């Protein structure tokens, strides 16, 4: 009987140790909630200012300090701080960068995790609407031409007019093979030609090109 009694005590001792270890592992997985459960941002294509930042609130079932981390899967999305020590509550700032984004809908996920527990995933939707602003008026025209291979070359002249073959403006641009003509009026079609010159005089004009300014 005494041998059986000792075996029973050893069994309960082992069982108690096993339960203690199991509770120690469970303590690493703290319960927490994140609100709101989704974020929606709206912007306009080409907007100079991004949408206002939004806040994620994290409430943790703990009275002792623990570690909070987060991550996201989109280059246009930023969450801060990325890692912080917290006791019962924390706030994460979520921002988006719409610079260079085309019109459309963009989706991402923010993963929030406390210690080594499973992450809570927050969907993020960014909608970029087409720009309501009219395209900027183009009041310049850039011309380029093939060089003249002549050691006596002095430079080039650009001729500008509003009727084919009739030029009201000439510009000496020096020894270069491209030039941007400015001060053009929107709603007008311009015609351009180029000549080369040296000390002996001026060449025949090049072929004519045109451009409508809007």
C-alpha positions in Angstrom: 0.0 0.0 0.0 2.8 2.4 0.8 4.4 1.8 -2.6 1.1 2.7 -4.3 0.7 5.9 -2.2 4.1 7.2 -3.3 3.4 6.6 -6.9 0.2 8.6 -6.6 2.0 11.6 -5.1 4.6 11.6 -7.9 1.8 11.6 -10.5 0.2 14.7 -9.0 3.5 16.5 -8.7 4.2 16.0 -12.4 0.7 17.1 -13.3 1.1 20.3 -11.3 4.4 21.2 -13.0 2.8 20.6 -16.4 -0.1 22.9 -15.7 2.3 25.6 -14.4 4.2 25.6 -17.7 1.1 25.7 -19.8 -0.1 28.8 -17.9 3.2 30.5 -18.5 2.9 30.2 -22.2 -0.7 31.4 -22.3 0.3 34.6 -20.5 2.3 35.7 -23.6 -1.0 35.9 -25.7 -2.7 39.0 -24.4 -6.2 39.8 -25.5 -6.5 43.2 -27.4 -8.9 45.0 -29.7 -8.2 47.6 -32.4 -10.6 50.2 -33.5 -11.8 51.2 -36.0 -11.8 47.8 -37.8 -11.2 49.4 -41.2 -9.8 52.7 -42.6 -11.0 54.6 -45.7 -9.0 57.4 -47.3 -10.2 59.6 -50.2 -8.1 61.9 -52.4 -8.0 63.5 -55.8 -5.3 62.8 -58.4 -2.6 65.4 -58.3 -3.8 66.9 -55.0 -1.0 68.9 -53.3 -2.0 67.9 -49.8 -2.7 64.3 -48.7 -5.8 63.2 -46.9 -5.9 63.8 -43.1 -4.2 61.2 -40.9 -6.3 58.7 -39.0 -5.9 57.1 -35.6 -6.0 53.4 -34.7 -6.8 52.8 -31.0 -5.4 49.6 -29.4 -6.8 48.5 -26.1 -4.9 45.7 -24.3 -6.2 43.4 -21.5 -3.1 44.1 -19.4 -1.9 46.3 -16.5 1.8 45.5 -17.1 4.1 46.9 -19.9 4.1 44.9 -23.1 5.4 45.3 -26.7 3.1 46.5 -29.5 4.3 46.2 -33.2 2.6 46.9 -36.5 3.4 46.5 -40.2 1.8 47.3 -43.6 2.0 45.9 -47.1 1.8 49.1 -49.3 4.4 51.7 -50.2 1.8 54.5 -50.0 0.8 53.6 -46.4 2.6 54.6 -43.2 1.9 53.6 -39.6 3.7 55.0 -36.6 5.1 54.1 -34.2 6.2 50.8 -35.7 7.1 49.4 -32.3 6.3 50.7 -28.9 6.0 49.7 -25.2 2.5 50.0 -23.8 0.4 49.0 -20.8 -3.3 49.2 -21.4 -3.9 51.4 -24.4 -2.0 52.9 -27.4 -2.7 55.0 -30.4 -1.2 54.5 -33.9 -1.1 57.2 -36.5 -2.0 56.1 -40.1 -1.0 58.3 -43.0 -1.1 57.9 -46.8 1.0 59.4 -49.6 -0.9 59.9 -52.8 1.9 61.6 -54.7 2.3 60.1 -58.2 -0.7 57.8 -57.8 -3.1 57.4 -60.7 -6.8 57.5 -60.3 -8.2 54.3 -58.9 -8.8 52.2 -55.7 -5.9 50.9 -53.7 -6.1 48.3 -51.0 -3.7 47.4 -48.1 -3.6 45.6 -44.8 -2.2 46.9 -41.4 -1.2 44.1 -39.1 -1.2 44.9 -35.3 0.4 42.5 -32.9 1.0 42.4 -29.1 4.0 40.4 -28.0 4.0 37.0 -29.8 0.3 36.7 -30.2 -1.6 36.4 -33.5 -1.9 39.7 -35.4 -5.2 41.6 -35.9 -5.5 42.8 -39.5 -7.1 46.1 -40.4 -8.0 46.7 -44.1 -7.2 50.1 -45.6 -8.9 51.4 -48.7 -7.6 54.5 -50.6 -9.7 55.9 -53.4 -8.0 58.4 -55.7 -10.6 60.2 -57.9 -9.7 61.8 -61.3 -8.5 65.4 -61.1 -11.3 68.0 -61.4 -8.8 70.6 -62.5 -8.4 71.3 -66.3 -4.9 70.5 -67.7 -2.4 73.3 -67.4 -2.1 75.5 -70.6 1.0 74.9 -72.6 2.3 78.2 -73.8 5.7 77.0 -75.1 6.9 74.9 -78.0 10.3 73.0 -78.0 12.0 72.6 -81.4 15.0 70.5 -82.3 16.9 70.1 -85.6 19.9 68.3 -87.2 23.2 70.2 -87.0 24.9 71.8 -90.0 28.4 70.4 -90.5 30.2 73.6 -91.6 33.2 75.0 -89.7 32.1 78.5 -90.6 28.7 78.1 -89.0 27.7 81.1 -86.9 24.4 79.9 -85.4 20.7 79.3 -86.1 17.6 81.4 -86.3 14.1 80.2 -85.4 11.2 81.8 -87.3 7.7 81.8 -85.7 4.3 82.7 -87.3 0.6 82.1 -87.1 0.2 81.4 -90.8 2.1 78.8 -92.9 5.1 80.4 -94.7 4.5 83.8 -93.0 6.7 84.5 -90.0 6.3 87.5 -87.8 9.0 86.7 -85.3 12.7 85.6 -85.6 14.9 84.5 -82.8 18.7 84.1 -83.0 19.4 81.1 -80.8 23.2 80.7 -81.2 25.0 77.5 -82.1 22.5 75.0 -80.6 20.3 72.4 -82.1 17.2 72.9 -79.9 15.2 75.8 -78.5 12.0 76.4 -76.5 9.8 79.2 -77.9 7.8 80.8 -75.1 5.1 83.5 -74.8 2.7 81.7 -77.1 -1.0 82.3 -77.0 -3.4 79.5 -76.1 -6.0 78.6 -78.8 -3.5 79.5 -81.6 -1.7 77.3 -84.1 2.0 78.4 -84.7 4.3 77.5 -87.6 8.1 77.2 -87.2 11.1 77.1 -89.4 14.9 77.2 -88.8 17.8 78.7 -90.8 21.6 78.5 -90.4 23.8 81.5 -90.8 27.5 82.6 -91.0 29.4 85.7 -92.0 28.4 85.2 -95.7 24.7 85.1 -95.0 21.7 82.9 -94.2 20.7 79.5 -95.5 17.4 78.5 -97.0 14.7 77.7 -94.4 14.3 74.2 -93.1 11.0 72.3 -93.5 8.1 73.8 -91.6 6.5 72.3 -88.5 3.4 73.5 -86.6 2.0 73.2 -83.1 -1.5 74.1 -81.7 -1.3 75.7 -78.2 -4.0 74.8 -75.7 
